[in-house]
Amino acid sequence: KNNDYDQIKYWDERLIEIEPKISLLNENLCKTINKHLKSSSLVQGFEEKNPWIKELTIEYQRGFDGLSNYSDILSRNLEKDRILKRTTEGPHKRSFSILLNNTDAAEILSRGQQKIISIIFHLIQREIIIEHTNLTPILLMDDISSELDKENANLMLKYLINNSVQTIMTSINFSHLADHTDVVLFHVEHNGGCSNVK
């Protein structure tokens, strides 16, 4: 930001050095997630009611034109980046796209279907953490009844119960939880400045 060319050169060299490692990690992560999307019992449990899930994939974008050498991109952008006082292309600009038949899923799926995807990705993330660390994370899910129909909520709860997934979830409407004897409910009431748990 102070237009010190030596500092820009130094940090560009560090970015050039670390970019392939960041890209490889993210590409491998997407491959792992896509593998889980095709083979996980979690996904298979949702597929009968939601057959579109079979076409779901995640794709990684590097944050720059992957066809060009990253050092060439930084050199080409140097003057523009000095004016803007930031590096406009690189691994810090990376993104992930959730695709359905190669189309952005957000463009074609309802909010309820997007909620299902969110749940599936969180549960796949948990599976990956267990595989790579032998740690068993506690799952936190906020406002689970929002935009999720009862049948899909039941599929999710069935998976959580069958796989002994310790979960803390909040919900304004708990009617979809009432049929499950393995679920312990706590009711929080607000009264003035105090909250009471029942």
C-alpha positions as CSV (number, residue, x, y, z in Angstrom):
1,K,0.0,0.0,0.0
2,N,3.0,2.3,0.3
3,N,4.2,1.5,-3.2
4,D,7.5,0.0,-2.0
5,Y,8.5,-2.0,-5.0
6,D,10.9,-4.2,-2.9
7,Q,8.1,-5.3,-0.6
8,I,5.8,-6.0,-3.6
9,K,8.5,-8.1,-5.2
10,Y,9.1,-10.0,-1.9
11,W,5.5,-10.8,-1.3
12,D,4.9,-11.7,-5.0
13,E,7.7,-14.2,-4.8
14,R,6.1,-15.7,-1.6
15,L,2.7,-15.9,-3.4
16,I,4.3,-17.6,-6.4
17,E,6.0,-20.1,-4.1
18,I,2.9,-21.0,-2.1
19,E,0.3,-20.8,-4.8
20,P,0.8,-24.4,-6.2
21,K,0.5,-25.8,-2.7
22,I,-2.7,-24.0,-2.0
23,S,-4.2,-24.9,-5.4
24,L,-3.2,-28.6,-5.0
25,L,-4.8,-28.8,-1.5
26,N,-8.0,-27.2,-2.7
27,E,-8.2,-29.4,-5.8
28,N,-7.6,-32.5,-3.7
29,L,-10.3,-31.3,-1.2
30,C,-12.8,-31.0,-4.1
31,K,-11.9,-34.5,-5.3
32,T,-12.5,-35.9,-1.8
33,I,-15.8,-34.1,-1.5
34,N,-16.9,-35.2,-5.0
35,K,-15.9,-38.8,-4.1
36,H,-18.1,-38.6,-0.9
37,L,-21.0,-37.2,-3.0
38,K,-20.9,-40.3,-5.1
39,S,-20.3,-43.0,-2.5
40,S,-21.4,-41.8,1.0
41,S,-24.3,-43.5,2.7
42,L,-25.3,-40.1,3.8
43,V,-25.9,-38.9,0.2
44,Q,-27.6,-42.3,-0.7
45,G,-30.0,-41.8,2.2
46,F,-31.2,-38.5,0.6
47,E,-31.2,-39.6,-3.0
48,E,-34.5,-41.4,-3.2
49,K,-36.4,-38.3,-2.2
50,N,-34.0,-36.0,-4.0
51,P,-32.7,-37.7,-7.1
52,W,-31.0,-34.5,-8.4
53,I,-28.3,-35.0,-5.7
54,K,-26.7,-37.6,-8.0
55,E,-25.7,-34.7,-10.4
56,L,-24.1,-32.5,-7.6
57,T,-20.4,-31.6,-7.7
58,I,-18.1,-29.0,-6.3
59,E,-15.5,-27.2,-8.4
60,Y,-12.5,-25.2,-7.4
61,Q,-11.5,-21.9,-9.1
62,R,-7.9,-20.8,-8.5
63,G,-8.5,-17.1,-8.4
64,F,-6.6,-16.5,-11.6
65,D,-6.5,-17.8,-15.1
66,G,-5.1,-21.3,-14.6
67,L,-3.9,-21.4,-18.2
68,S,-1.3,-18.7,-17.6
69,N,1.8,-18.9,-15.4
70,Y,1.0,-17.2,-12.1
71,S,4.3,-15.2,-12.1
72,D,3.4,-13.8,-15.5
73,I,0.0,-12.8,-14.2
74,L,1.6,-10.9,-11.3
75,S,4.0,-9.2,-13.6
76,R,1.3,-8.2,-16.0
77,N,-0.9,-6.9,-13.2
78,L,1.9,-5.0,-11.4
79,E,0.9,-1.5,-12.4
80,K,-2.8,-2.1,-11.9
81,D,-2.2,-3.7,-8.5
82,R,0.0,-0.8,-7.4
83,I,-2.8,1.7,-8.3
84,L,-5.5,-0.4,-6.6
85,K,-3.1,-1.2,-3.7
86,R,-3.9,-4.9,-3.6
87,T,-3.1,-8.1,-5.5
88,T,-6.1,-8.6,-7.7
89,E,-5.5,-12.2,-8.8
90,G,-4.2,-15.2,-6.9
91,P,-5.0,-18.0,-4.4
92,H,-6.5,-15.4,-2.0
93,K,-9.2,-14.9,-4.6
94,R,-10.1,-18.6,-4.9
95,S,-13.7,-19.7,-4.8
96,F,-15.7,-22.9,-4.9
97,S,-18.8,-23.5,-7.0
98,I,-21.5,-26.0,-6.2
99,L,-22.8,-27.3,-9.5
100,L,-25.8,-29.3,-10.6
101,N,-25.3,-30.6,-14.1
102,N,-22.5,-28.0,-14.6
103,T,-24.9,-25.2,-13.7
104,D,-24.6,-23.1,-10.5
105,A,-26.9,-24.9,-8.1
106,A,-28.1,-21.6,-6.5
107,E,-29.6,-20.6,-9.9
108,I,-31.8,-23.7,-10.2
109,L,-32.6,-25.1,-6.8
110,S,-35.2,-23.9,-4.3
111,R,-34.1,-22.6,-0.9
112,G,-35.2,-25.9,0.7
113,Q,-33.1,-27.8,-1.8
114,Q,-30.1,-25.5,-1.0
115,K,-30.7,-26.2,2.7
116,I,-30.4,-29.9,1.9
117,I,-27.1,-29.3,0.1
118,S,-25.8,-27.3,3.1
119,I,-26.6,-30.1,5.5
120,I,-25.0,-32.7,3.2
121,F,-21.8,-30.6,2.8
122,H,-21.6,-30.1,6.6
123,L,-22.0,-33.8,7.2
124,I,-19.5,-34.7,4.5
125,Q,-17.1,-32.2,6.1
126,R,-17.5,-34.1,9.4
127,E,-16.8,-37.5,7.7
128,I,-13.6,-36.1,6.1
129,I,-12.4,-34.7,9.5
130,I,-13.0,-38.1,11.1
131,E,-11.1,-39.9,8.3
132,H,-8.1,-37.6,8.5
133,T,-7.8,-36.8,12.2
134,N,-9.6,-39.5,14.1
135,L,-11.4,-36.7,16.0
136,T,-15.2,-36.9,16.2
137,P,-16.6,-33.4,15.9
138,I,-19.9,-32.3,17.5
139,L,-22.3,-31.0,14.9
140,L,-23.9,-27.6,15.5
141,M,-27.0,-26.9,13.4
142,D,-28.9,-23.6,13.7
143,D,-32.7,-23.2,12.9
144,I,-32.9,-26.6,11.3
145,S,-36.7,-26.4,10.6
146,S,-36.3,-23.3,8.4
147,E,-37.0,-24.2,4.7
148,L,-36.6,-28.0,5.3
149,D,-39.6,-30.1,4.8
150,K,-40.5,-32.8,7.3
151,E,-39.5,-35.8,5.1
152,N,-36.0,-34.4,4.5
153,A,-35.7,-33.5,8.2
154,N,-36.6,-37.1,9.0
155,L,-33.9,-38.4,6.6
156,M,-31.3,-36.2,8.2
157,L,-32.3,-37.2,11.8
158,K,-32.3,-40.8,10.8
159,Y,-28.7,-40.5,9.5
160,L,-27.7,-38.6,12.7
161,I,-29.2,-41.2,15.0
162,N,-28.1,-44.3,13.0
163,N,-24.5,-43.0,12.9
164,S,-24.5,-41.7,16.6
165,V,-23.6,-38.2,15.5
166,Q,-23.6,-36.0,18.6
167,T,-25.5,-32.9,17.5
168,I,-26.8,-29.7,19.0
169,M,-29.4,-28.1,16.9
170,T,-31.8,-25.1,17.3
171,S,-35.3,-24.9,15.9
172,I,-38.2,-22.6,16.3
173,N,-40.6,-25.4,15.3
174,F,-39.8,-28.8,16.9
175,S,-42.7,-30.8,15.5
176,H,-40.4,-32.7,13.1
177,L,-38.4,-33.8,16.1
178,A,-41.2,-35.0,18.2
179,D,-41.4,-38.5,16.6
180,H,-37.8,-39.4,17.5
181,T,-37.4,-40.9,20.9
182,D,-33.6,-40.6,20.7
183,V,-33.8,-36.8,20.6
184,V,-33.5,-34.8,23.8
185,L,-35.3,-31.5,23.7
186,F,-34.6,-28.4,25.7
187,H,-37.0,-25.5,25.6
188,V,-35.6,-21.9,26.0
189,E,-37.9,-19.2,27.1
190,H,-37.1,-15.5,27.2
191,N,-38.7,-13.4,29.9
192,G,-37.5,-9.9,30.1
193,G,-33.7,-9.9,30.4
194,C,-33.6,-13.6,31.4
195,S,-33.6,-16.9,29.6
196,N,-34.9,-20.1,31.2
197,V,-34.2,-23.6,30.0
198,K,-36.8,-26.3,30.5
